[in-house]
């Protein structure tokens, strides 16, 4: 069996998408605005269009009658994840600039998380989405919506929080502890982290919805049936680490110590896999978000096994995706000194090319016969190029850094009237700016 393994692996690597072009794919300078002006544009747009009155990010807003007419709000299932990504970005912004507007934004987003928590009426249970009744024209999956708890009369919420939402929550709340020198903000983040850790890690690392029912994708045990699951390890260890640092409470420190002692860090390197051109790009994104705070902690105070596992996971993500210019992942790795000069060059070029127009339109490159195709389709069955597309050829999406940059058809539909927030640009820009790498 073993002599066959090498040929099989070599075959799996033939004519598949590869992020290591040679010579490197050129990322020419963009004719668009400077990065600082682009960031200011997206920050202003958040206030004008995308922040809900109660503080959460409405990352996807539709204007059927044009951008100057009132929007039509729709259910956004990833509100927790991308509110967390934006919270992390605003913490980085505050650390980089000391701008009072950044601290105000941190407080606003913390209020959003507090609302998503309080509306459920159960400690540590967050809604995927919540709003006053009638705010949405339609509630998808109507049987899964619940009435708000005490103090939220007339509100409606949907749960079933998944591990990608938990990864975003950990990323954002941990950044408050790491980067924001405001006692009030840190205390608010600590309360949220402690409650979620109690609910998740205190109940066997399976997130449970209202009434104690396990959510569909809420199992974050580092090993399942004995096999290491890097995504699960990143979420559980990231949450345990963040709660222990934020609260300082013995039970949270014990949970982190137990996870480390039981070998959780050894599962982290299994962050993602690409076989015959197929990869779930959301997996490395979740891992990167989960371990970001672990990588930000000073080496002098870090647990050696936890730090080593996180560094190995991040190196593997960057190595597999080198050449793709994923500026968000590169920024997370750069905080621990793991990004190469090539990574940083590609990240800068991608941010320069990042389009300020975030309207969703059909994006299909089937006519590009000049770009070589891969032999294997993507995980969702779409044709792929051999080399990664730059960010301005991907089309607008909720968070571009978790998308497949090889697919020929990037967006099968879109009429230019649904707008994305640009939080993905800010999530990549501000960490690199804080580190002095832009």
C-alpha positions as a LaTeX table, in Angstrom:
\begin{tabular}{lrrr}
\hline
Residue & $x$ (\AA) & $y$ (\AA) & $z$ (\AA) \\
\hline
Unk1 & 0.00 & 0.00 & 0.00 \\
Unk2 & 2.73 & 2.46 & 0.97 \\
Unk3 & 4.64 & 2.30 & $-2.39$ \\
Unk4 & 1.44 & 3.44 & $-4.11$ \\
Unk5 & 1.02 & 6.47 & $-1.89$ \\
Unk6 & 3.59 & 8.75 & $-3.56$ \\
Unk7 & 2.26 & 8.25 & $-7.13$ \\
Unk8 & $-1.27$ & 8.87 & $-5.91$ \\
Unk9 & $-0.25$ & 12.09 & $-4.19$ \\
Unk10 & 1.68 & 13.23 & $-7.25$ \\
Unk11 & $-1.32$ & 12.51 & $-9.46$ \\
Unk12 & $-3.55$ & 14.46 & $-7.09$ \\
Unk13 & $-1.26$ & 17.46 & $-7.56$ \\
Unk14 & $-1.24$ & 17.45 & $-11.36$ \\
Unk15 & $-3.16$ & 20.11 & $-13.24$ \\
Unk16 & $-4.87$ & 21.38 & $-10.10$ \\
Unk17 & $-5.22$ & 24.95 & $-8.85$ \\
Unk18 & $-1.91$ & 26.18 & $-7.45$ \\
Unk19 & $-1.20$ & 29.37 & $-5.58$ \\
Unk20 & 2.54 & 29.24 & $-6.33$ \\
Unk21 & 2.84 & 30.58 & $-9.87$ \\
Unk22 & 6.31 & 30.78 & $-11.38$ \\
Unk23 & 7.07 & 33.44 & $-12.33$ \\
Unk24 & 4.71 & 35.17 & $-9.89$ \\
Unk25 & 1.44 & 36.46 & $-11.27$ \\
Unk26 & 1.92 & 40.21 & $-11.68$ \\
Unk27 & $-0.28$ & 42.36 & $-9.46$ \\
Unk28 & 0.20 & 45.81 & $-11.04$ \\
Unk29 & $-0.51$ & 48.93 & $-9.08$ \\
Unk30 & $-4.16$ & 49.88 & $-9.03$ \\
Unk31 & $-5.30$ & 53.23 & $-10.45$ \\
Unk32 & $-7.76$ & 53.48 & $-7.58$ \\
Unk33 & $-7.52$ & 55.68 & $-4.47$ \\
Unk34 & $-4.70$ & 55.26 & $-1.91$ \\
Unk35 & $-5.29$ & 52.58 & 0.69 \\
Unk36 & $-5.92$ & 55.09 & 3.48 \\
Unk37 & $-8.58$ & 56.86 & 1.40 \\
Unk38 & $-10.13$ & 53.54 & 0.46 \\
Unk39 & $-10.35$ & 52.55 & 4.14 \\
Unk40 & $-11.99$ & 55.90 & 4.99 \\
Unk41 & $-14.52$ & 55.33 & 2.21 \\
Unk42 & $-15.51$ & 51.91 & 3.56 \\
Unk43 & $-15.63$ & 53.18 & 7.15 \\
Unk44 & $-18.00$ & 55.95 & 6.09 \\
Unk45 & $-20.15$ & 53.48 & 4.17 \\
Unk46 & $-20.59$ & 51.34 & 7.28 \\
Unk47 & $-22.19$ & 54.23 & 9.11 \\
Unk48 & $-24.39$ & 55.24 & 6.20 \\
Unk49 & $-25.61$ & 51.83 & 5.07 \\
Unk50 & $-24.48$ & 48.73 & 6.89 \\
Unk51 & $-24.60$ & 49.09 & 10.67 \\
Unk52 & $-27.93$ & 48.10 & 12.17 \\
Unk53 & $-29.42$ & 50.44 & 14.80 \\
Unk54 & $-28.58$ & 47.94 & 17.53 \\
Unk55 & $-24.93$ & 47.65 & 16.49 \\
Unk56 & $-24.53$ & 44.48 & 14.41 \\
Unk57 & $-23.17$ & 44.51 & 10.87 \\
Unk58 & $-25.72$ & 44.08 & 8.08 \\
Unk59 & $-23.07$ & 43.11 & 5.57 \\
Unk60 & $-25.40$ & 42.57 & 2.61 \\
Unk61 & $-27.99$ & 45.29 & 1.82 \\
Unk62 & $-30.27$ & 45.49 & $-1.20$ \\
Unk63 & $-31.36$ & 48.72 & $-2.87$ \\
Unk64 & $-33.92$ & 47.58 & $-5.50$ \\
Unk65 & $-34.72$ & 51.15 & $-6.55$ \\
Unk66 & $-31.14$ & 52.40 & $-6.57$ \\
Unk67 & $-28.62$ & 53.45 & $-3.89$ \\
Unk68 & $-30.43$ & 56.71 & $-3.14$ \\
Unk69 & $-33.72$ & 54.95 & $-2.31$ \\
Unk70 & $-34.52$ & 53.19 & 0.99 \\
Unk71 & $-32.93$ & 49.73 & 1.37 \\
Unk72 & $-34.79$ & 46.45 & 1.67 \\
Unk73 & $-33.35$ & 44.53 & 4.60 \\
Unk74 & $-32.99$ & 40.77 & 4.33 \\
Unk75 & $-31.91$ & 38.04 & 6.71 \\
Unk76 & $-28.11$ & 37.74 & 6.84 \\
Unk77 & $-27.14$ & 34.37 & 8.25 \\
Unk78 & $-23.49$ & 35.28 & 8.91 \\
Unk79 & $-24.13$ & 38.38 & 11.00 \\
Unk80 & $-22.14$ & 37.05 & 13.96 \\
Unk81 & $-19.12$ & 36.04 & 11.87 \\
Unk82 & $-18.72$ & 39.26 & 9.93 \\
Unk83 & $-19.64$ & 41.49 & 12.87 \\
Unk84 & $-16.74$ & 39.73 & 14.59 \\
Unk85 & $-14.42$ & 40.32 & 11.64 \\
Unk86 & $-15.34$ & 44.00 & 11.65 \\
Unk87 & $-14.91$ & 44.25 & 15.43 \\
Unk88 & $-11.42$ & 42.83 & 15.06 \\
Unk89 & $-10.68$ & 45.36 & 12.31 \\
Unk90 & $-11.86$ & 48.27 & 14.44 \\
Unk91 & $-9.71$ & 47.09 & 17.36 \\
Unk92 & $-6.75$ & 47.04 & 14.98 \\
Unk93 & $-7.71$ & 50.51 & 13.78 \\
Unk94 & $-7.79$ & 51.83 & 17.32 \\
Unk95 & $-4.40$ & 50.29 & 18.09 \\
Unk96 & $-2.96$ & 51.70 & 14.87 \\
Unk97 & $-4.34$ & 55.24 & 15.03 \\
Unk98 & $-5.90$ & 56.02 & 18.42 \\
Unk99 & $-8.81$ & 57.51 & 16.47 \\
Unk100 & $-11.77$ & 58.05 & 18.86 \\
Unk101 & $-14.10$ & 57.04 & 16.02 \\
Unk102 & $-12.53$ & 53.59 & 16.07 \\
Unk103 & $-13.21$ & 53.22 & 19.79 \\
Unk104 & $-16.80$ & 54.37 & 19.24 \\
Unk105 & $-17.16$ & 51.71 & 16.55 \\
Unk106 & $-15.79$ & 49.05 & 18.93 \\
Unk107 & $-18.41$ & 50.05 & 21.51 \\
Unk108 & $-21.16$ & 49.96 & 18.88 \\
Unk109 & $-20.24$ & 46.47 & 17.72 \\
Unk110 & $-19.98$ & 45.21 & 21.29 \\
Unk111 & $-23.53$ & 46.48 & 21.71 \\
Unk112 & $-24.52$ & 44.42 & 18.69 \\
Unk113 & $-23.12$ & 41.26 & 20.25 \\
Unk114 & $-24.77$ & 42.05 & 23.56 \\
Unk115 & $-28.11$ & 42.40 & 21.75 \\
Unk116 & $-27.64$ & 39.09 & 19.91 \\
Unk117 & $-26.95$ & 37.48 & 23.27 \\
Unk118 & $-29.62$ & 39.12 & 25.42 \\
Unk119 & $-32.44$ & 38.57 & 22.92 \\
Unk120 & $-32.23$ & 34.79 & 23.42 \\
Unk121 & $-32.67$ & 34.92 & 27.19 \\
Unk122 & $-30.13$ & 32.12 & 27.77 \\
Unk123 & $-26.58$ & 32.75 & 29.05 \\
Unk124 & $-23.97$ & 32.33 & 26.34 \\
Unk125 & $-26.51$ & 31.71 & 23.58 \\
Unk126 & $-26.25$ & 34.10 & 20.64 \\
Unk127 & $-28.72$ & 34.54 & 17.84 \\
Unk128 & $-27.49$ & 34.31 & 14.27 \\
Unk129 & $-29.75$ & 37.25 & 13.56 \\
Unk130 & $-32.25$ & 39.29 & 15.55 \\
Unk131 & $-34.50$ & 42.23 & 14.76 \\
Unk132 & $-37.80$ & 43.79 & 15.79 \\
Unk133 & $-40.79$ & 42.01 & 14.28 \\
Unk134 & $-41.55$ & 43.41 & 10.83 \\
Unk135 & $-38.02$ & 44.69 & 10.24 \\
Unk136 & $-37.56$ & 41.93 & 7.67 \\
Unk137 & $-40.05$ & 41.38 & 4.90 \\
Unk138 & $-39.55$ & 37.65 & 5.19 \\
Unk139 & $-38.24$ & 35.24 & 7.81 \\
Unk140 & $-36.61$ & 32.27 & 6.02 \\
Unk141 & $-37.01$ & 28.93 & 7.77 \\
Unk142 & $-40.02$ & 30.36 & 9.66 \\
Unk143 & $-40.25$ & 27.39 & 12.03 \\
Unk144 & $-36.80$ & 28.22 & 13.41 \\
Unk145 & $-37.60$ & 31.77 & 14.52 \\
Unk146 & $-38.39$ & 32.57 & 18.14 \\
Unk147 & $-39.83$ & 35.49 & 20.06 \\
Unk148 & $-37.43$ & 37.69 & 22.00 \\
Unk149 & $-36.81$ & 37.09 & 25.69 \\
Unk150 & $-37.76$ & 39.45 & 28.50 \\
Unk151 & $-36.78$ & 43.00 & 27.61 \\
Unk152 & $-37.06$ & 42.20 & 23.90 \\
Unk153 & $-40.81$ & 42.07 & 23.49 \\
Unk154 & $-41.72$ & 42.33 & 19.84 \\
Unk155 & $-38.34$ & 41.02 & 18.67 \\
Unk156 & $-37.68$ & 37.90 & 16.62 \\
Unk157 & $-34.48$ & 35.85 & 16.41 \\
Unk158 & $-33.04$ & 32.76 & 14.76 \\
Unk159 & $-30.34$ & 30.60 & 16.32 \\
Unk160 & $-28.47$ & 27.49 & 15.07 \\
Unk161 & $-25.08$ & 29.15 & 15.48 \\
Unk162 & $-22.34$ & 27.26 & 13.62 \\
Unk163 & $-18.58$ & 27.01 & 14.05 \\
Unk164 & $-17.86$ & 29.69 & 11.43 \\
Unk165 & $-19.95$ & 32.13 & 13.44 \\
Unk166 & $-18.13$ & 31.11 & 16.60 \\
Unk167 & $-14.77$ & 31.64 & 14.87 \\
Unk168 & $-15.78$ & 35.19 & 13.94 \\
Unk169 & $-17.04$ & 35.89 & 17.44 \\
Unk170 & $-13.76$ & 34.68 & 18.98 \\
Unk171 & $-11.75$ & 36.74 & 16.50 \\
Unk172 & $-13.56$ & 39.97 & 17.32 \\
Unk173 & $-13.94$ & 39.66 & 21.09 \\
Unk174 & $-10.37$ & 38.43 & 21.60 \\
Unk175 & $-9.09$ & 41.46 & 19.69 \\
Unk176 & $-10.74$ & 43.73 & 22.27 \\
Unk177 & $-8.66$ & 42.11 & 25.02 \\
Unk178 & $-5.49$ & 42.19 & 22.94 \\
Unk179 & $-5.65$ & 45.64 & 21.40 \\
Unk180 & $-8.10$ & 47.98 & 23.15 \\
Unk181 & $-6.85$ & 49.76 & 26.27 \\
Unk182 & $-10.32$ & 50.71 & 27.48 \\
Unk183 & $-11.48$ & 49.04 & 30.67 \\
Unk184 & $-15.17$ & 49.27 & 29.82 \\
Unk185 & $-14.77$ & 47.61 & 26.42 \\
Unk186 & $-12.54$ & 44.89 & 27.82 \\
Unk187 & $-15.04$ & 44.11 & 30.59 \\
Unk188 & $-17.89$ & 43.85 & 28.08 \\
Unk189 & $-15.88$ & 41.52 & 25.85 \\
Unk190 & $-14.86$ & 39.42 & 28.86 \\
Unk191 & $-18.50$ & 38.93 & 29.91 \\
Unk192 & $-19.46$ & 37.75 & 26.44 \\
Unk193 & $-16.45$ & 35.46 & 26.07 \\
Unk194 & $-16.94$ & 33.96 & 29.52 \\
Unk195 & $-20.61$ & 33.21 & 28.92 \\
Unk196 & $-20.02$ & 31.61 & 25.51 \\
Unk197 & $-17.11$ & 29.56 & 26.86 \\
Unk198 & $-19.30$ & 28.32 & 29.73 \\
Unk199 & $-22.04$ & 27.31 & 27.31 \\
Unk200 & $-19.76$ & 25.66 & 24.75 \\
Unk201 & $-16.72$ & 24.31 & 26.58 \\
Unk202 & $-18.66$ & 23.67 & 29.77 \\
Unk203 & $-21.02$ & 21.38 & 27.83 \\
Unk204 & $-18.60$ & 19.08 & 26.08 \\
Unk205 & $-17.50$ & 21.44 & 23.28 \\
Unk206 & $-20.87$ & 21.16 & 21.50 \\
Unk207 & $-22.78$ & 24.43 & 21.12 \\
Unk208 & $-26.41$ & 24.06 & 22.16 \\
Unk209 & $-29.33$ & 26.11 & 20.98 \\
Unk210 & $-32.40$ & 27.17 & 22.95 \\
Unk211 & $-33.57$ & 24.36 & 25.21 \\
Unk212 & $-30.22$ & 22.57 & 25.04 \\
Unk213 & $-30.57$ & 21.19 & 21.50 \\
Unk214 & $-27.19$ & 20.86 & 19.71 \\
Unk215 & $-26.83$ & 23.21 & 16.75 \\
Unk216 & $-26.30$ & 21.72 & 13.29 \\
Unk217 & $-22.59$ & 22.55 & 13.03 \\
Unk218 & $-21.76$ & 23.34 & 16.64 \\
Unk219 & $-19.42$ & 20.43 & 17.47 \\
Unk220 & $-15.94$ & 21.90 & 18.04 \\
Unk221 & $-14.24$ & 18.95 & 19.69 \\
Unk222 & $-10.60$ & 18.92 & 18.51 \\
Unk223 & $-10.92$ & 15.25 & 17.63 \\
Unk224 & $-13.89$ & 13.44 & 16.18 \\
Unk225 & $-13.83$ & 9.62 & 16.27 \\
Unk226 & $-10.14$ & 9.94 & 17.14 \\
Unk227 & $-9.23$ & 12.00 & 14.06 \\
Unk228 & $-7.85$ & 15.55 & 14.42 \\
Unk229 & $-10.07$ & 18.35 & 13.09 \\
Unk230 & $-8.12$ & 21.56 & 12.76 \\
Unk231 & $-11.14$ & 23.83 & 12.44 \\
Unk232 & $-12.67$ & 22.46 & 15.63 \\
Unk233 & $-9.38$ & 22.78 & 17.49 \\
Unk234 & $-8.97$ & 26.39 & 16.37 \\
Unk235 & $-12.44$ & 27.39 & 17.59 \\
Unk236 & $-12.31$ & 25.54 & 20.92 \\
Unk237 & $-8.73$ & 26.51 & 21.77 \\
Unk238 & $-9.22$ & 30.05 & 20.48 \\
Unk239 & $-12.29$ & 30.51 & 22.67 \\
Unk240 & $-10.67$ & 28.91 & 25.73 \\
Unk241 & $-7.56$ & 31.04 & 25.29 \\
Unk242 & $-9.57$ & 34.25 & 24.79 \\
Unk243 & $-11.85$ & 33.58 & 27.78 \\
Unk244 & $-8.91$ & 32.74 & 30.05 \\
Unk245 & $-7.03$ & 35.91 & 29.09 \\
Unk246 & $-10.09$ & 38.17 & 29.20 \\
Unk247 & $-11.62$ & 36.99 & 32.47 \\
Unk248 & $-8.65$ & 35.58 & 34.36 \\
Unk249 & $-11.12$ & 33.25 & 36.08 \\
Unk250 & $-9.83$ & 29.85 & 37.29 \\
Unk251 & $-12.45$ & 27.79 & 35.46 \\
Unk252 & $-11.51$ & 29.30 & 32.12 \\
Unk253 & $-7.81$ & 28.80 & 32.76 \\
Unk254 & $-8.51$ & 25.17 & 33.72 \\
Unk255 & $-10.46$ & 24.54 & 30.53 \\
Unk256 & $-7.62$ & 25.90 & 28.42 \\
Unk257 & $-5.09$ & 23.81 & 30.35 \\
Unk258 & $-7.26$ & 20.69 & 29.91 \\
Unk259 & $-7.55$ & 21.22 & 26.15 \\
Unk260 & $-3.79$ & 21.66 & 25.85 \\
Unk261 & $-3.05$ & 18.66 & 28.08 \\
Unk262 & $-5.42$ & 16.47 & 26.04 \\
Unk263 & $-3.52$ & 17.23 & 22.84 \\
Unk264 & $-5.75$ & 19.90 & 21.31 \\
Unk265 & $-2.83$ & 21.87 & 19.84 \\
Unk266 & $-1.67$ & 18.81 & 17.88 \\
Unk267 & $-4.93$ & 18.96 & 15.90 \\
Unk268 & $-4.38$ & 22.58 & 14.81 \\
Unk269 & $-2.00$ & 21.81 & 11.90 \\
Unk270 & $-4.81$ & 19.90 & 10.16 \\
Unk271 & $-6.25$ & 23.23 & 9.12 \\
Unk272 & $-7.20$ & 22.50 & 5.52 \\
Unk273 & $-6.59$ & 20.12 & 2.66 \\
Unk274 & $-6.73$ & 20.41 & $-1.11$ \\
Unk275 & $-7.26$ & 17.11 & $-2.97$ \\
Unk276 & $-7.78$ & 16.92 & $-6.73$ \\
Unk277 & $-8.34$ & 20.67 & $-6.81$ \\
Unk278 & $-11.05$ & 20.60 & $-4.16$ \\
Unk279 & $-10.84$ & 22.63 & $-0.97$ \\
Unk280 & $-13.30$ & 24.28 & 1.36 \\
Unk281 & $-11.72$ & 27.74 & 1.59 \\
Unk282 & $-13.88$ & 28.55 & 4.60 \\
Unk283 & $-11.89$ & 26.07 & 6.70 \\
Unk284 & $-8.55$ & 27.92 & 6.66 \\
Unk285 & $-10.46$ & 31.15 & 7.20 \\
Unk286 & $-12.08$ & 29.76 & 10.35 \\
Unk287 & $-8.74$ & 28.45 & 11.59 \\
Unk288 & $-7.01$ & 31.77 & 10.99 \\
Unk289 & $-9.75$ & 33.64 & 12.86 \\
Unk290 & $-9.70$ & 31.18 & 15.74 \\
Unk291 & $-5.94$ & 31.30 & 16.31 \\
Unk292 & $-5.35$ & 35.01 & 15.61 \\
Unk293 & $-5.27$ & 35.97 & 19.28 \\
Unk294 & $-3.01$ & 33.03 & 20.13 \\
Unk295 & $-0.54$ & 34.34 & 17.55 \\
Unk296 & $-0.81$ & 37.90 & 18.89 \\
Unk297 & 0.11 & 36.89 & 22.44 \\
Unk298 & 3.75 & 37.66 & 23.32 \\
Unk299 & 5.92 & 34.56 & 23.07 \\
Unk300 & 7.17 & 35.14 & 26.62 \\
Unk301 & 3.72 & 34.49 & 28.13 \\
Unk302 & 2.39 & 31.95 & 25.63 \\
Unk303 & 1.92 & 28.25 & 26.29 \\
Unk304 & 4.66 & 26.61 & 24.19 \\
Unk305 & 2.53 & 23.73 & 22.88 \\
Unk306 & $-0.39$ & 26.00 & 22.01 \\
Unk307 & 1.85 & 28.54 & 20.31 \\
Unk308 & 3.68 & 25.85 & 18.33 \\
Unk309 & 0.43 & 24.31 & 17.10 \\
Unk310 & $-0.97$ & 27.68 & 16.07 \\
Unk311 & 2.23 & 28.67 & 14.26 \\
Unk312 & 2.34 & 25.36 & 12.38 \\
Unk313 & $-1.29$ & 25.74 & 11.32 \\
Unk314 & $-0.76$ & 29.30 & 10.07 \\
Unk315 & 2.42 & 28.38 & 8.21 \\
Unk316 & 0.61 & 25.57 & 6.43 \\
Unk317 & $-2.25$ & 27.84 & 5.45 \\
Unk318 & 0.13 & 30.44 & 4.05 \\
Unk319 & 2.25 & 27.85 & 2.24 \\
Unk320 & $-0.72$ & 26.15 & 0.57 \\
Unk321 & $-2.17$ & 29.48 & $-0.50$ \\
Unk322 & 1.03 & 31.33 & $-1.33$ \\
Unk323 & 0.58 & 33.40 & $-4.47$ \\
Unk324 & $-3.13$ & 34.00 & $-3.88$ \\
Unk325 & $-2.53$ & 37.26 & $-2.02$ \\
Unk326 & $-4.98$ & 36.55 & 0.80 \\
Unk327 & $-4.28$ & 39.76 & 2.68 \\
Unk328 & $-6.43$ & 38.81 & 5.68 \\
Unk329 & $-4.61$ & 35.56 & 6.39 \\
Unk330 & $-1.26$ & 37.17 & 5.64 \\
Unk331 & $-1.99$ & 39.89 & 8.22 \\
Unk332 & $-2.80$ & 37.28 & 10.86 \\
Unk333 & 0.41 & 35.42 & 10.09 \\
Unk334 & 2.46 & 38.62 & 10.00 \\
Unk335 & 1.56 & 39.37 & 13.62 \\
Unk336 & 3.63 & 36.30 & 14.56 \\
Unk337 & 6.38 & 36.93 & 12.00 \\
Unk338 & 5.20 & 34.11 & 9.73 \\
Unk339 & 4.55 & 36.08 & 6.52 \\
Unk340 & 7.28 & 36.04 & 3.87 \\
Unk341 & 8.32 & 39.07 & 1.79 \\
Unk342 & 6.41 & 37.48 & $-1.11$ \\
Unk343 & 3.28 & 37.25 & 1.05 \\
Unk344 & 3.51 & 40.89 & 2.05 \\
Unk345 & 4.10 & 42.04 & $-1.51$ \\
Unk346 & 1.05 & 40.12 & $-2.71$ \\
Unk347 & $-1.09$ & 41.39 & 0.19 \\
Unk348 & $-0.24$ & 45.02 & $-0.61$ \\
Unk349 & $-1.02$ & 44.48 & $-4.27$ \\
Unk350 & $-4.36$ & 42.85 & $-3.52$ \\
Unk351 & $-5.41$ & 45.70 & $-1.25$ \\
Unk352 & $-4.40$ & 48.16 & $-3.96$ \\
Unk353 & $-6.59$ & 46.28 & $-6.45$ \\
Unk354 & $-9.52$ & 45.86 & $-4.04$ \\
Unk355 & $-12.52$ & 47.47 & $-5.79$ \\
Unk356 & $-14.38$ & 50.27 & $-4.05$ \\
Unk357 & $-17.49$ & 49.28 & $-6.02$ \\
Unk358 & $-19.06$ & 46.54 & $-3.88$ \\
Unk359 & $-22.23$ & 46.02 & $-5.92$ \\
Unk360 & $-22.95$ & 42.36 & $-6.58$ \\
Unk361 & $-23.01$ & 41.50 & $-10.28$ \\
Unk362 & $-22.65$ & 38.39 & $-12.37$ \\
Unk363 & $-18.94$ & 37.56 & $-12.75$ \\
Unk364 & $-18.13$ & 34.73 & $-15.17$ \\
Unk365 & $-14.74$ & 34.44 & $-16.87$ \\
Unk366 & $-15.71$ & 31.58 & $-19.19$ \\
Unk367 & $-14.61$ & 33.65 & $-22.19$ \\
Unk368 & $-11.03$ & 33.94 & $-20.89$ \\
Unk369 & $-9.52$ & 31.25 & $-23.10$ \\
Unk370 & $-6.10$ & 32.80 & $-22.48$ \\
Unk371 & $-6.12$ & 31.57 & $-18.88$ \\
Unk372 & $-5.25$ & 27.84 & $-18.50$ \\
Unk373 & $-7.88$ & 25.66 & $-16.88$ \\
Unk374 & $-7.38$ & 23.11 & $-14.14$ \\
Unk375 & $-8.25$ & 19.47 & $-14.77$ \\
Unk376 & $-10.50$ & 19.29 & $-11.71$ \\
Unk377 & $-13.61$ & 21.18 & $-10.76$ \\
Unk378 & $-14.01$ & 22.97 & $-7.43$ \\
Unk379 & $-15.69$ & 21.49 & $-4.38$ \\
Unk380 & $-19.02$ & 22.89 & $-5.57$ \\
Unk381 & $-18.56$ & 21.58 & $-9.09$ \\
Unk382 & $-17.41$ & 24.72 & $-10.91$ \\
Unk383 & $-14.63$ & 24.84 & $-13.48$ \\
Unk384 & $-11.36$ & 26.30 & $-12.22$ \\
Unk385 & $-8.31$ & 28.10 & $-13.54$ \\
Unk386 & $-4.82$ & 26.82 & $-12.82$ \\
Unk387 & $-3.76$ & 30.14 & $-11.30$ \\
Unk388 & $-5.52$ & 32.40 & $-8.78$ \\
Unk389 & $-7.55$ & 35.40 & $-9.84$ \\
Unk390 & $-6.73$ & 38.80 & $-8.34$ \\
Unk391 & $-9.30$ & 40.35 & $-6.06$ \\
Unk392 & $-10.73$ & 42.72 & $-8.66$ \\
Unk393 & $-11.76$ & 39.72 & $-10.78$ \\
Unk394 & $-13.65$ & 37.96 & $-7.99$ \\
Unk395 & $-16.77$ & 40.08 & $-7.75$ \\
Unk396 & $-18.29$ & 41.49 & $-4.58$ \\
Unk397 & $-19.06$ & 39.06 & $-1.77$ \\
Unk398 & $-19.63$ & 39.14 & 1.98 \\
Unk399 & $-16.01$ & 38.28 & 2.85 \\
Unk400 & $-13.79$ & 37.75 & $-0.17$ \\
Unk401 & $-10.92$ & 36.16 & 1.77 \\
Unk402 & $-12.85$ & 32.93 & 2.29 \\
Unk403 & $-13.81$ & 32.46 & $-1.36$ \\
Unk404 & $-12.34$ & 30.17 & $-4.01$ \\
Unk405 & $-10.04$ & 32.38 & $-6.12$ \\
Unk406 & $-9.71$ & 29.77 & $-8.89$ \\
Unk407 & $-13.32$ & 29.34 & $-10.00$ \\
Unk408 & $-14.10$ & 30.45 & $-13.53$ \\
Unk409 & $-17.61$ & 31.56 & $-12.57$ \\
Unk410 & $-17.24$ & 33.64 & $-9.44$ \\
Unk411 & $-20.81$ & 34.90 & $-9.15$ \\
Unk412 & $-23.59$ & 33.34 & $-11.25$ \\
Unk413 & $-26.05$ & 36.17 & $-10.67$ \\
Unk414 & $-26.39$ & 39.76 & $-9.51$ \\
Unk415 & $-28.06$ & 42.88 & $-10.87$ \\
Unk416 & $-25.86$ & 45.53 & $-9.26$ \\
Unk417 & $-28.46$ & 46.47 & $-6.64$ \\
Unk418 & $-27.19$ & 44.41 & $-3.72$ \\
Unk419 & $-24.20$ & 45.98 & $-1.99$ \\
Unk420 & $-21.53$ & 44.42 & 0.22 \\
Unk421 & $-20.08$ & 46.29 & 3.17 \\
Unk422 & $-16.35$ & 46.30 & 2.44 \\
Unk423 & $-15.65$ & 44.95 & 5.93 \\
Unk424 & $-13.39$ & 42.38 & 4.25 \\
Unk425 & $-11.07$ & 45.16 & 3.06 \\
Unk426 & $-10.94$ & 46.69 & 6.54 \\
Unk427 & $-10.30$ & 43.29 & 8.16 \\
Unk428 & $-7.16$ & 42.92 & 6.05 \\
Unk429 & $-6.05$ & 46.54 & 5.90 \\
Unk430 & $-6.01$ & 47.54 & 9.56 \\
Unk431 & $-3.87$ & 44.65 & 10.94 \\
Unk432 & $-1.22$ & 45.26 & 8.27 \\
Unk433 & $-1.43$ & 48.99 & 8.96 \\
Unk434 & $-0.97$ & 48.44 & 12.71 \\
Unk435 & 2.10 & 46.31 & 12.06 \\
Unk436 & 3.63 & 49.04 & 9.91 \\
Unk437 & 3.59 & 46.85 & 6.80 \\
Unk438 & 1.63 & 49.18 & 4.51 \\
\hline
\end{tabular}
